[in-house]
Amino acid sequence: MKRFLLTIFTVVLSGLAISSTAHAKQVNTSDLAADLNGDGSVSLLELELYNRDQRGN
C-alpha cells in the first residue's frame, strides 16, 4: 500500500511539473515580442532568452 501511494504521489507531482511548463507561452521568430534589442528581427538567441524569461527560469 505504501508503494502504491508513493507511486501515485510521484505521478501527480510529475504531471504538475509538466503542465506548468506546457502552459508557458512559446513564441517563434516571427513574433516581435521577442525582439529584445528592437532591431526589427528576432535572432535565435533573443528567442531563447525571451522563452526562458517567460517560463521563469
C-alpha distance matrix in Angstrom:
0.0 3.8 5.4 5.1 6.3 8.6 9.9 10.7 12.4 14.3 15.5 16.7 18.5 20.1 21.3 22.8 24.6 26.0 27.1 29.0 30.8 31.6 33.3 35.7 39.1 40.5 44.2 46.5 50.0 51.8 50.3 52.8 50.2 49.2 52.8 52.4 56.0 57.7 59.7 58.8 56.6 53.0 52.4 49.1 48.7 49.3 46.7 44.1 44.8 44.8 41.5 39.9 41.3 40.0 36.4 36.9 36.5
3.8 0.0 3.8 5.4 5.3 6.2 8.6 10.0 10.6 12.3 14.4 15.5 16.6 18.4 20.1 21.3 22.7 24.5 25.9 27.4 29.1 30.4 32.0 34.1 37.7 39.0 42.8 45.1 48.5 50.5 48.9 51.1 48.4 47.3 50.9 50.3 53.7 55.7 57.7 57.0 54.8 51.1 50.4 47.2 46.6 47.1 44.8 42.0 42.5 42.7 39.5 37.7 39.0 38.0 34.3 34.5 34.0
5.4 3.8 0.0 3.8 5.5 5.1 6.1 8.7 9.8 10.5 12.3 14.3 15.4 16.4 18.4 20.1 21.2 22.6 24.3 26.1 27.4 28.5 30.5 32.6 36.1 37.1 40.8 42.9 46.2 48.3 46.9 49.3 46.8 45.5 49.1 48.6 52.0 54.0 55.8 55.1 52.7 49.0 48.2 44.8 44.3 45.1 42.7 39.9 40.6 41.0 37.7 35.9 37.6 36.5 32.9 33.3 32.5
5.1 5.4 3.8 0.0 3.8 5.5 5.1 6.3 8.6 9.9 10.7 12.4 14.4 15.4 16.6 18.6 20.2 21.3 22.6 24.7 26.2 26.9 28.8 31.2 34.6 35.8 39.5 41.7 45.1 47.0 45.6 48.1 45.7 44.6 48.2 48.0 51.5 53.3 55.1 54.1 51.8 48.2 47.6 44.3 44.1 44.6 42.0 39.4 40.3 40.3 36.9 35.5 37.1 35.7 32.1 32.9 32.4
6.3 5.3 5.5 3.8 0.0 3.8 5.4 5.1 6.1 8.6 9.9 10.6 12.3 14.2 15.3 16.6 18.5 20.1 21.1 22.8 24.7 25.7 27.2 29.5 33.0 34.5 38.3 40.7 44.2 46.0 44.3 46.7 44.0 43.1 46.7 46.3 49.9 51.6 53.6 52.8 50.7 47.1 46.6 43.5 43.0 43.3 40.8 38.3 38.9 38.7 35.4 33.9 35.2 33.8 30.3 30.7 30.5
8.6 6.2 5.1 5.5 3.8 0.0 3.8 5.5 5.0 6.2 8.7 9.9 10.6 12.3 14.2 15.5 16.6 18.4 20.0 21.4 23.0 24.4 26.1 28.1 31.6 32.9 36.6 39.0 42.3 44.3 42.7 45.0 42.3 41.1 44.7 44.1 47.6 49.5 51.5 50.8 48.6 45.0 44.2 41.0 40.4 40.9 38.6 35.9 36.4 36.5 33.3 31.5 33.0 31.9 28.2 28.6 28.0
9.9 8.6 6.1 5.1 5.4 3.8 0.0 3.8 5.4 5.1 6.2 8.7 10.0 10.6 12.3 14.4 15.5 16.6 18.3 20.3 21.5 22.5 24.6 26.7 30.1 31.1 34.8 36.9 40.3 42.3 41.0 43.4 41.0 39.7 43.3 43.1 46.6 48.4 50.1 49.3 47.0 43.3 42.6 39.3 39.0 39.6 37.0 34.4 35.3 35.4 32.0 30.5 32.2 31.0 27.3 28.1 27.5
10.7 10.0 8.7 6.3 5.1 5.5 3.8 0.0 3.8 5.4 5.1 6.2 8.7 9.9 10.6 12.4 14.4 15.4 16.5 18.6 20.3 20.9 22.6 25.1 28.5 29.9 33.6 36.0 39.5 41.2 39.6 42.1 39.6 38.7 42.4 42.2 45.9 47.4 49.3 48.3 46.2 42.6 42.2 39.1 38.9 39.2 36.5 34.1 34.9 34.6 31.2 30.0 31.4 29.8 26.3 27.2 27.1
12.4 10.6 9.8 8.6 6.1 5.0 5.4 3.8 0.0 3.8 5.5 5.2 6.2 8.6 9.9 10.7 12.5 14.4 15.5 16.9 18.8 20.0 21.5 23.6 27.2 28.7 32.5 35.1 38.5 40.3 38.5 40.7 38.0 37.1 40.7 40.2 43.8 45.5 47.6 46.8 44.8 41.2 40.8 37.8 37.2 37.4 35.0 32.5 32.9 32.7 29.5 27.9 29.1 27.7 24.2 24.7 24.6
14.3 12.3 10.5 9.9 8.6 6.2 5.1 5.4 3.8 0.0 3.8 5.5 5.2 6.1 8.6 10.0 10.7 12.3 14.3 15.7 17.0 18.4 20.3 22.1 25.7 26.8 30.5 32.8 36.2 38.2 36.6 38.9 36.4 35.1 38.7 38.2 41.7 43.6 45.5 44.7 42.5 38.8 38.2 35.0 34.5 35.0 32.5 29.9 30.5 30.6 27.3 25.7 27.2 26.1 22.4 23.1 22.5
15.5 14.4 12.3 10.7 9.9 8.7 6.2 5.1 5.5 3.8 0.0 3.8 5.5 5.1 6.1 8.7 10.0 10.6 12.2 14.4 15.6 16.3 18.4 20.7 24.0 25.1 28.8 31.0 34.5 36.3 34.9 37.4 35.0 34.0 37.6 37.6 41.2 42.7 44.5 43.5 41.2 37.6 37.2 34.0 33.9 34.2 31.5 29.1 30.1 29.9 26.4 25.2 26.9 25.3 21.8 23.1 22.8
16.7 15.5 14.3 12.4 10.6 9.9 8.7 6.2 5.2 5.5 3.8 0.0 3.8 5.4 5.1 6.3 8.7 10.0 10.5 12.4 14.5 15.2 16.6 19.1 22.5 24.1 27.9 30.5 34.0 35.6 33.9 36.2 33.6 32.8 36.6 36.4 40.1 41.5 43.6 42.5 40.5 37.0 36.9 33.9 33.7 33.7 31.0 28.8 29.4 28.8 25.5 24.4 25.6 23.8 20.4 21.5 21.8
18.5 16.6 15.4 14.4 12.3 10.6 10.0 8.7 6.2 5.2 5.5 3.8 0.0 3.8 5.4 5.1 6.3 8.7 10.0 10.9 12.7 14.3 15.7 17.6 21.2 22.7 26.5 29.1 32.5 34.4 32.5 34.6 31.8 30.8 34.5 34.0 37.6 39.3 41.4 40.6 38.7 35.1 34.7 31.8 31.2 31.2 28.8 26.4 26.8 26.4 23.2 21.8 22.9 21.5 17.9 18.6 18.6
20.1 18.4 16.4 15.4 14.2 12.3 10.6 9.9 8.6 6.1 5.1 5.4 3.8 0.0 3.8 5.4 5.2 6.2 8.6 10.2 11.0 12.3 14.5 16.2 19.7 20.7 24.4 26.7 30.1 32.1 30.5 32.9 30.4 29.2 32.8 32.6 36.1 37.8 39.6 38.8 36.5 32.9 32.4 29.3 29.0 29.3 26.7 24.2 25.0 24.9 21.4 20.2 21.9 20.5 16.8 18.1 17.7
21.3 20.1 18.4 16.6 15.3 14.2 12.3 10.6 9.9 8.6 6.1 5.1 5.4 3.8 0.0 3.8 5.4 5.2 6.1 8.6 10.0 10.4 12.3 14.7 18.0 19.3 23.1 25.5 29.1 30.7 29.1 31.6 29.2 28.3 32.1 32.2 35.9 37.2 39.0 37.9 35.8 32.2 32.1 29.2 29.2 29.2 26.3 24.3 25.2 24.5 21.0 20.3 21.9 19.8 16.5 18.3 18.5
22.8 21.3 20.1 18.6 16.6 15.5 14.4 12.4 10.7 10.0 8.7 6.3 5.1 5.4 3.8 0.0 3.8 5.5 5.2 6.2 8.7 9.8 10.8 13.0 16.5 18.4 22.1 25.0 28.5 30.0 28.0 30.2 27.5 26.8 30.5 30.4 34.1 35.4 37.6 36.5 34.7 31.3 31.3 28.7 28.3 27.9 25.3 23.3 23.7 22.9 19.6 18.7 19.7 17.6 14.4 15.7 16.4
24.6 22.7 21.2 20.2 18.5 16.6 15.5 14.4 12.5 10.7 10.0 8.7 6.3 5.2 5.4 3.8 0.0 3.8 5.6 5.4 6.5 8.8 10.4 11.6 15.2 16.6 20.3 23.0 26.3 28.2 26.3 28.4 25.7 24.6 28.2 27.9 31.5 33.1 35.2 34.4 32.4 28.8 28.6 25.7 25.2 25.1 22.6 20.3 20.7 20.3 17.0 15.7 17.0 15.5 11.9 13.1 13.3
26.0 24.5 22.6 21.3 20.1 18.4 16.6 15.4 14.4 12.3 10.6 10.0 8.7 6.2 5.2 5.5 3.8 0.0 3.8 5.5 5.3 6.1 8.8 10.4 13.6 14.5 18.3 20.7 24.2 26.0 24.4 26.9 24.5 23.4 27.1 27.3 30.9 32.3 34.0 32.9 30.7 27.2 27.0 24.1 24.1 24.1 21.2 19.1 20.2 19.6 16.0 15.4 17.2 15.3 12.0 14.2 14.3
27.1 25.9 24.3 22.6 21.1 20.0 18.3 16.5 15.5 14.3 12.2 10.5 10.0 8.6 6.1 5.2 5.6 3.8 0.0 3.8 5.4 4.9 6.2 8.9 12.1 13.8 17.5 20.3 24.0 25.3 23.4 25.9 23.4 22.8 26.6 27.0 30.7 31.8 33.7 32.3 30.5 27.1 27.5 24.9 25.1 24.5 21.5 20.0 20.8 19.5 16.1 16.0 17.2 14.6 11.8 14.2 15.3
29.0 27.4 26.1 24.7 22.8 21.4 20.3 18.6 16.9 15.7 14.4 12.4 10.9 10.2 8.6 6.2 5.4 5.5 3.8 0.0 3.8 5.5 5.4 6.9 10.5 12.6 16.3 19.5 22.9 24.3 22.0 24.1 21.2 20.7 24.4 24.4 28.1 29.3 31.5 30.5 28.8 25.4 25.8 23.5 23.2 22.3 19.7 18.1 18.3 17.0 13.8 13.4 14.1 11.6 8.7 10.7 12.2
30.8 29.1 27.4 26.2 24.7 23.0 21.5 20.3 18.8 17.0 15.6 14.5 12.7 11.0 10.0 8.7 6.5 5.3 5.4 3.8 0.0 3.8 5.5 5.5 9.0 10.0 13.8 16.6 20.0 21.7 19.8 22.0 19.5 18.4 22.1 22.2 25.8 27.2 29.1 28.0 26.1 22.6 22.6 20.1 19.9 19.4 16.6 14.8 15.5 14.5 11.0 10.7 12.2 10.1 6.9 9.7 10.4
31.6 30.4 28.5 26.9 25.7 24.4 22.5 20.9 20.0 18.4 16.3 15.2 14.3 12.3 10.4 9.8 8.8 6.1 4.9 5.5 3.8 0.0 3.8 5.5 7.9 9.1 12.8 15.4 19.1 20.4 18.7 21.4 19.2 18.5 22.3 23.0 26.7 27.6 29.3 27.8 25.8 22.4 22.8 20.4 20.9 20.2 17.0 15.9 17.1 15.6 12.0 12.8 14.4 11.6 9.4 12.7 13.7
33.3 32.0 30.5 28.8 27.2 26.1 24.6 22.6 21.5 20.3 18.4 16.6 15.7 14.5 12.3 10.8 10.4 8.8 6.2 5.4 5.5 3.8 0.0 3.8 6.2 8.8 12.3 15.5 19.2 20.0 17.7 20.1 17.5 17.5 21.3 22.0 25.7 26.3 28.4 26.8 25.3 22.2 23.2 21.2 21.5 20.2 17.2 16.6 17.2 15.0 11.9 13.0 13.5 10.2 8.8 11.9 13.9
35.7 34.1 32.6 31.2 29.5 28.1 26.7 25.1 23.6 22.1 20.7 19.1 17.6 16.2 14.7 13.0 11.6 10.4 8.9 6.9 5.5 5.5 3.8 0.0 3.8 6.3 9.8 13.2 16.5 17.7 15.2 17.2 14.5 14.1 17.9 18.3 22.1 22.9 25.0 23.7 22.2 19.0 19.9 18.0 18.1 16.6 13.8 13.2 13.5 11.3 8.3 9.4 9.9 6.5 5.5 8.9 11.1
39.1 37.7 36.1 34.6 33.0 31.6 30.1 28.5 27.2 25.7 24.0 22.5 21.2 19.7 18.0 16.5 15.2 13.6 12.1 10.5 9.0 7.9 6.2 3.8 0.0 3.8 6.5 10.2 13.5 14.2 11.7 13.9 11.5 11.5 15.3 16.3 20.0 20.3 22.3 20.6 19.2 16.3 17.7 16.3 16.8 14.9 11.9 12.3 12.9 10.0 7.5 10.1 10.3 6.8 7.7 11.1 13.2
40.5 39.0 37.1 35.8 34.5 32.9 31.1 29.9 28.7 26.8 25.1 24.1 22.7 20.7 19.3 18.4 16.6 14.5 13.8 12.6 10.0 9.1 8.8 6.3 3.8 0.0 3.8 6.9 10.4 11.7 9.9 12.5 10.8 9.9 13.6 15.0 18.5 19.0 20.4 18.7 16.8 13.6 14.6 12.9 13.9 12.5 9.0 9.6 11.1 8.7 5.8 9.1 10.4 7.8 8.7 12.2 13.4
44.2 42.8 40.8 39.5 38.3 36.6 34.8 33.6 32.5 30.5 28.8 27.9 26.5 24.4 23.1 22.1 20.3 18.3 17.5 16.3 13.8 12.8 12.3 9.8 6.5 3.8 0.0 3.8 7.0 8.0 6.2 9.1 8.1 7.3 10.7 12.8 16.1 16.1 17.2 15.2 13.3 10.4 12.0 11.1 12.6 10.7 7.3 9.3 10.9 8.2 6.9 10.7 11.6 9.6 11.5 14.6 15.7
46.5 45.1 42.9 41.7 40.7 39.0 36.9 36.0 35.1 32.8 31.0 30.5 29.1 26.7 25.5 25.0 23.0 20.7 20.3 19.5 16.6 15.4 15.5 13.2 10.2 6.9 3.8 0.0 3.8 5.5 5.7 8.8 9.5 8.0 10.4 13.1 15.8 15.7 16.0 13.7 11.2 8.4 9.8 9.0 11.5 10.2 6.9 9.5 11.8 9.9 9.1 12.7 14.1 12.8 14.6 17.5 18.1
50.0 48.5 46.2 45.1 44.2 42.3 40.3 39.5 38.5 36.2 34.5 34.0 32.5 30.1 29.1 28.5 26.3 24.2 24.0 22.9 20.0 19.1 19.2 16.5 13.5 10.4 7.0 3.8 0.0 3.8 5.5 7.6 9.5 7.6 8.7 11.8 13.7 13.4 13.0 10.7 7.7 5.3 7.0 7.4 10.3 9.0 6.7 10.0 12.2 10.8 11.1 14.4 15.7 15.1 17.2 19.7 20.0
51.8 50.5 48.3 47.0 46.0 44.3 42.3 41.2 40.3 38.2 36.3 35.6 34.4 32.1 30.7 30.0 28.2 26.0 25.3 24.3 21.7 20.4 20.0 17.7 14.2 11.7 8.0 5.5 3.8 0.0 3.8 6.2 9.0 8.7 9.4 13.0 14.8 13.4 13.1 9.9 8.0 7.1 9.9 11.1 13.8 11.8 9.9 13.4 15.1 13.0 13.5 17.1 17.8 16.7 19.1 21.7 22.6
50.3 48.9 46.9 45.6 44.3 42.7 41.0 39.6 38.5 36.6 34.9 33.9 32.5 30.5 29.1 28.0 26.3 24.4 23.4 22.0 19.8 18.7 17.7 15.2 11.7 9.9 6.2 5.7 5.5 3.8 0.0 3.8 5.5 6.2 7.7 11.1 13.5 12.1 12.9 10.1 9.0 7.6 10.8 11.9 13.7 11.0 9.1 12.6 13.5 10.7 11.5 15.1 15.1 13.7 16.6 19.0 20.4
52.8 51.1 49.3 48.1 46.7 45.0 43.4 42.1 40.7 38.9 37.4 36.2 34.6 32.9 31.6 30.2 28.4 26.9 25.9 24.1 22.0 21.4 20.1 17.2 13.9 12.5 9.1 8.8 7.6 6.2 3.8 0.0 3.8 5.2 5.1 8.5 10.4 8.6 9.7 7.2 7.3 6.8 10.5 12.5 13.6 10.3 9.7 13.4 13.4 10.7 12.6 15.8 15.2 14.4 17.7 19.5 20.9
50.2 48.4 46.8 45.7 44.0 42.3 41.0 39.6 38.0 36.4 35.0 33.6 31.8 30.4 29.2 27.5 25.7 24.5 23.4 21.2 19.5 19.2 17.5 14.5 11.5 10.8 8.1 9.5 9.5 9.0 5.5 3.8 0.0 3.8 5.5 7.6 10.5 9.5 11.8 10.1 10.2 8.8 11.9 13.2 13.6 10.0 9.3 12.3 11.7 8.4 10.4 13.4 12.1 11.2 14.7 16.2 18.0
49.2 47.3 45.5 44.6 43.1 41.1 39.7 38.7 37.1 35.1 34.0 32.8 30.8 29.2 28.3 26.8 24.6 23.4 22.8 20.7 18.4 18.5 17.5 14.1 11.5 9.9 7.3 8.0 7.6 8.7 6.2 5.2 3.8 0.0 3.8 5.6 8.9 9.1 10.9 9.9 8.9 6.3 8.7 9.7 9.8 6.2 5.7 8.8 8.3 5.6 8.0 10.8 10.3 10.2 13.4 14.9 15.9
52.8 50.9 49.1 48.2 46.7 44.7 43.3 42.4 40.7 38.7 37.6 36.6 34.5 32.8 32.1 30.5 28.2 27.1 26.6 24.4 22.1 22.3 21.3 17.9 15.3 13.6 10.7 10.4 8.7 9.4 7.7 5.1 5.5 3.8 0.0 3.8 5.8 5.5 7.1 6.7 6.3 5.0 7.7 10.1 10.0 6.5 7.7 10.9 10.1 8.4 11.4 13.8 13.0 13.6 16.8 17.9 18.7
52.4 50.3 48.6 48.0 46.3 44.1 43.1 42.2 40.2 38.2 37.6 36.4 34.0 32.6 32.2 30.4 27.9 27.3 27.0 24.4 22.2 23.0 22.0 18.3 16.3 15.0 12.8 13.1 11.8 13.0 11.1 8.5 7.6 5.6 3.8 0.0 3.8 5.7 8.2 9.3 9.2 7.8 9.2 11.1 9.7 6.1 8.6 10.8 8.8 7.7 11.4 12.8 11.5 13.0 16.1 16.4 17.0
56.0 53.7 52.0 51.5 49.9 47.6 46.6 45.9 43.8 41.7 41.2 40.1 37.6 36.1 35.9 34.1 31.5 30.9 30.7 28.1 25.8 26.7 25.7 22.1 20.0 18.5 16.1 15.8 13.7 14.8 13.5 10.4 10.5 8.9 5.8 3.8 0.0 3.8 5.8 8.3 8.9 8.8 9.8 12.5 11.1 8.2 11.3 13.5 11.7 11.3 15.0 16.1 15.0 16.7 19.8 19.9 20.2
57.7 55.7 54.0 53.3 51.6 49.5 48.4 47.4 45.5 43.6 42.7 41.5 39.3 37.8 37.2 35.4 33.1 32.3 31.8 29.3 27.2 27.6 26.3 22.9 20.3 19.0 16.1 15.7 13.4 13.4 12.1 8.6 9.5 9.1 5.5 5.7 3.8 0.0 3.8 5.6 7.7 8.8 11.0 14.2 13.6 10.5 12.8 15.7 14.2 13.1 16.5 18.3 17.0 18.0 21.4 21.9 22.7
59.7 57.7 55.8 55.1 53.6 51.5 50.1 49.3 47.6 45.5 44.5 43.6 41.4 39.6 39.0 37.6 35.2 34.0 33.7 31.5 29.1 29.3 28.4 25.0 22.3 20.4 17.2 16.0 13.0 13.1 12.9 9.7 11.8 10.9 7.1 8.2 5.8 3.8 0.0 3.8 5.7 8.1 9.9 13.6 13.6 11.2 13.4 16.5 15.8 15.1 18.2 20.2 19.5 20.5 23.7 24.4 24.9
58.8 57.0 55.1 54.1 52.8 50.8 49.3 48.3 46.8 44.7 43.5 42.5 40.6 38.8 37.9 36.5 34.4 32.9 32.3 30.5 28.0 27.8 26.8 23.7 20.6 18.7 15.2 13.7 10.7 9.9 10.1 7.2 10.1 9.9 6.7 9.3 8.3 5.6 3.8 0.0 3.8 6.9 9.8 13.3 14.2 11.7 12.9 16.4 16.3 14.9 17.6 20.2 19.7 20.0 23.3 24.5 25.3
56.6 54.8 52.7 51.8 50.7 48.6 47.0 46.2 44.8 42.5 41.2 40.5 38.7 36.5 35.8 34.7 32.4 30.7 30.5 28.8 26.1 25.8 25.3 22.2 19.2 16.8 13.3 11.2 7.7 8.0 9.0 7.3 10.2 8.9 6.3 9.2 8.9 7.7 5.7 3.8 0.0 3.8 6.4 9.9 11.4 9.4 10.3 13.8 14.3 13.4 15.7 18.3 18.5 18.9 21.7 23.3 23.6
53.0 51.1 49.0 48.2 47.1 45.0 43.3 42.6 41.2 38.8 37.6 37.0 35.1 32.9 32.2 31.3 28.8 27.2 27.1 25.4 22.6 22.4 22.2 19.0 16.3 13.6 10.4 8.4 5.3 7.1 7.6 6.8 8.8 6.3 5.0 7.8 8.8 8.8 8.1 6.9 3.8 0.0 3.8 6.7 8.2 6.2 6.5 10.0 10.9 10.1 12.1 14.7 15.2 15.7 18.3 20.0 20.1
52.4 50.4 48.2 47.6 46.6 44.2 42.6 42.2 40.8 38.2 37.2 36.9 34.7 32.4 32.1 31.3 28.6 27.0 27.5 25.8 22.6 22.8 23.2 19.9 17.7 14.6 12.0 9.8 7.0 9.9 10.8 10.5 11.9 8.7 7.7 9.2 9.8 11.0 9.9 9.8 6.4 3.8 0.0 3.8 5.4 5.2 6.2 8.6 10.0 10.5 12.3 14.2 15.4 16.5 18.5 20.0 19.5
49.1 47.2 44.8 44.3 43.5 41.0 39.3 39.1 37.8 35.0 34.0 33.9 31.8 29.3 29.2 28.7 25.7 24.1 24.9 23.5 20.1 20.4 21.2 18.0 16.3 12.9 11.1 9.0 7.4 11.1 11.9 12.5 13.2 9.7 10.1 11.1 12.5 14.2 13.6 13.3 9.9 6.7 3.8 0.0 3.8 5.5 5.0 6.1 8.6 9.8 10.5 12.1 14.1 15.2 16.6 18.3 17.3
48.7 46.6 44.3 44.1 43.0 40.4 39.0 38.9 37.2 34.5 33.9 33.7 31.2 29.0 29.2 28.3 25.2 24.1 25.1 23.2 19.9 20.9 21.5 18.1 16.8 13.9 12.6 11.5 10.3 13.8 13.7 13.6 13.6 9.8 10.0 9.7 11.1 13.6 13.6 14.2 11.4 8.2 5.4 3.8 0.0 3.8 5.4 5.1 6.1 8.5 9.9 10.5 12.2 14.2 15.5 16.5 15.2
49.3 47.1 45.1 44.6 43.3 40.9 39.6 39.2 37.4 35.0 34.2 33.7 31.2 29.3 29.2 27.9 25.1 24.1 24.5 22.3 19.4 20.2 20.2 16.6 14.9 12.5 10.7 10.2 9.0 11.8 11.0 10.3 10.0 6.2 6.5 6.1 8.2 10.5 11.2 11.7 9.4 6.2 5.2 5.5 3.8 0.0 3.8 5.5 5.2 6.0 8.5 9.8 10.5 12.2 14.3 15.3 14.8
46.7 44.8 42.7 42.0 40.8 38.6 37.0 36.5 35.0 32.5 31.5 31.0 28.8 26.7 26.3 25.3 22.6 21.2 21.5 19.7 16.6 17.0 17.2 13.8 11.9 9.0 7.3 6.9 6.7 9.9 9.1 9.7 9.3 5.7 7.7 8.6 11.3 12.8 13.4 12.9 10.3 6.5 6.2 5.0 5.4 3.8 0.0 3.8 5.5 5.2 6.1 8.5 9.9 10.6 12.4 14.2 14.0
44.1 42.0 39.9 39.4 38.3 35.9 34.4 34.1 32.5 29.9 29.1 28.8 26.4 24.2 24.3 23.3 20.3 19.1 20.0 18.1 14.8 15.9 16.6 13.2 12.3 9.6 9.3 9.5 10.0 13.4 12.6 13.4 12.3 8.8 10.9 10.8 13.5 15.7 16.5 16.4 13.8 10.0 8.6 6.1 5.1 5.5 3.8 0.0 3.8 5.5 5.3 6.1 8.6 10.0 10.7 12.4 11.3
44.8 42.5 40.6 40.3 38.9 36.4 35.3 34.9 32.9 30.5 30.1 29.4 26.8 25.0 25.2 23.7 20.7 20.2 20.8 18.3 15.5 17.1 17.2 13.5 12.9 11.1 10.9 11.8 12.2 15.1 13.5 13.4 11.7 8.3 10.1 8.8 11.7 14.2 15.8 16.3 14.3 10.9 10.0 8.6 6.1 5.2 5.5 3.8 0.0 3.8 5.5 5.1 6.1 8.6 10.0 10.5 9.7
44.8 42.7 41.0 40.3 38.7 36.5 35.4 34.6 32.7 30.6 29.9 28.8 26.4 24.9 24.5 22.9 20.3 19.6 19.5 17.0 14.5 15.6 15.0 11.3 10.0 8.7 8.2 9.9 10.8 13.0 10.7 10.7 8.4 5.6 8.4 7.7 11.3 13.1 15.1 14.9 13.4 10.1 10.5 9.8 8.5 6.0 5.2 5.5 3.8 0.0 3.8 5.4 5.1 6.2 8.8 9.9 10.5
41.5 39.5 37.7 36.9 35.4 33.3 32.0 31.2 29.5 27.3 26.4 25.5 23.2 21.4 21.0 19.6 17.0 16.0 16.1 13.8 11.0 12.0 11.9 8.3 7.5 5.8 6.9 9.1 11.1 13.5 11.5 12.6 10.4 8.0 11.4 11.4 15.0 16.5 18.2 17.6 15.7 12.1 12.3 10.5 9.9 8.5 6.1 5.3 5.5 3.8 0.0 3.8 5.4 5.0 6.3 8.7 9.1
39.9 37.7 35.9 35.5 33.9 31.5 30.5 30.0 27.9 25.7 25.2 24.4 21.8 20.2 20.3 18.7 15.7 15.4 16.0 13.4 10.7 12.8 13.0 9.4 10.1 9.1 10.7 12.7 14.4 17.1 15.1 15.8 13.4 10.8 13.8 12.8 16.1 18.3 20.2 20.2 18.3 14.7 14.2 12.1 10.5 9.8 8.5 6.1 5.1 5.4 3.8 0.0 3.8 5.4 5.2 6.3 5.6
41.3 39.0 37.6 37.1 35.2 33.0 32.2 31.4 29.1 27.2 26.9 25.6 22.9 21.9 21.9 19.7 17.0 17.2 17.2 14.1 12.2 14.4 13.5 9.9 10.3 10.4 11.6 14.1 15.7 17.8 15.1 15.2 12.1 10.3 13.0 11.5 15.0 17.0 19.5 19.7 18.5 15.2 15.4 14.1 12.2 10.5 9.9 8.6 6.1 5.1 5.4 3.8 0.0 3.8 5.4 5.0 6.1
40.0 38.0 36.5 35.7 33.8 31.9 31.0 29.8 27.7 26.1 25.3 23.8 21.5 20.5 19.8 17.6 15.5 15.3 14.6 11.6 10.1 11.6 10.2 6.5 6.8 7.8 9.6 12.8 15.1 16.7 13.7 14.4 11.2 10.2 13.6 13.0 16.7 18.0 20.5 20.0 18.9 15.7 16.5 15.2 14.2 12.2 10.6 10.0 8.6 6.2 5.0 5.4 3.8 0.0 3.8 5.4 7.9
36.4 34.3 32.9 32.1 30.3 28.2 27.3 26.3 24.2 22.4 21.8 20.4 17.9 16.8 16.5 14.4 11.9 12.0 11.8 8.7 6.9 9.4 8.8 5.5 7.7 8.7 11.5 14.6 17.2 19.1 16.6 17.7 14.7 13.4 16.8 16.1 19.8 21.4 23.7 23.3 21.7 18.3 18.5 16.6 15.5 14.3 12.4 10.7 10.0 8.8 6.3 5.2 5.4 3.8 0.0 3.8 5.7
36.9 34.5 33.3 32.9 30.7 28.6 28.1 27.2 24.7 23.1 23.1 21.5 18.6 18.1 18.3 15.7 13.1 14.2 14.2 10.7 9.7 12.7 11.9 8.9 11.1 12.2 14.6 17.5 19.7 21.7 19.0 19.5 16.2 14.9 17.9 16.4 19.9 21.9 24.4 24.5 23.3 20.0 20.0 18.3 16.5 15.3 14.2 12.4 10.5 9.9 8.7 6.3 5.0 5.4 3.8 0.0 3.8
36.5 34.0 32.5 32.4 30.5 28.0 27.5 27.1 24.6 22.5 22.8 21.8 18.6 17.7 18.5 16.4 13.3 14.3 15.3 12.2 10.4 13.7 13.9 11.1 13.2 13.4 15.7 18.1 20.0 22.6 20.4 20.9 18.0 15.9 18.7 17.0 20.2 22.7 24.9 25.3 23.6 20.1 19.5 17.3 15.2 14.8 14.0 11.3 9.7 10.5 9.1 5.6 6.1 7.9 5.7 3.8 0.0
